[in-house]
């Protein structure tokens, strides 16, 4: 699946999500770990809001993306 050659995606916006055994998508429960690929920073999360908060922090904190 590709968006075509025009849509380059910078590595600074790449994250890996790893879901734990407690994850139950049918109940909207997502538990695991999220890692920012470029910096290697990661956190464990117990809610989707926790994962999104970490990603938002990485993408909006001045200087974090330049540390790569």
N, C-alpha and C positions, 0 to 999 in steps of 0.2 A: 504494500500500500504506500503510495507516494503522492505528495502534493505537487510534484513537478519540479523542474529545475529552478523556477523563479522563487520558490519559497524556501530560502535558506534558514535553517534553524540553528542559532548560536548555541554552543556548548554551555554557555552561562545559564541557559534556561533549561538544562537537562537535569532530570531527577529520576532516581530509581525508587520504586515502591516495592517493599517486600512485606507480604501479608502473613500473619501468624495463624496458627491453628484455631485461634479463637474467632477468627473472621467468619461472619455469617451474612453473606450478601442478601439473602432472603429477608433478613431482619434489619438490614441497614447497618450492620455492625462490622466495622473495619478496624483491625488492630494490627500493628506491625511497626515497620521502620521506614523512614524516608531519608534518602541520601542525595545531597547535591553533588552531581558528578564532578564538576570542575574543582570544587574546593575540598571535597571529601567530608564536609560537615554532615552530621546526621543526627536524627532524634528518633526515639520510639514514640509512637502515638497510640492512643486508645480510642480516638474519635476521628472522624473525617475532618472535623474542625481543627484538631491538633495538627494533622498533616498539612492542611491548607495554611494554617498560621505560620508554620515553619517555612513553607515555600514562599509565602508572602514576605516574611522577614528577609529571606535571602534576596529576593528580587527587588526589594524596596529600600534596603539599608545601604546608604552610600558607602562605597569603598569595598563592600564584600565581593562584588563581582570582579573588581580590579585586582583582588588578592591572588587570583589564580596564578 
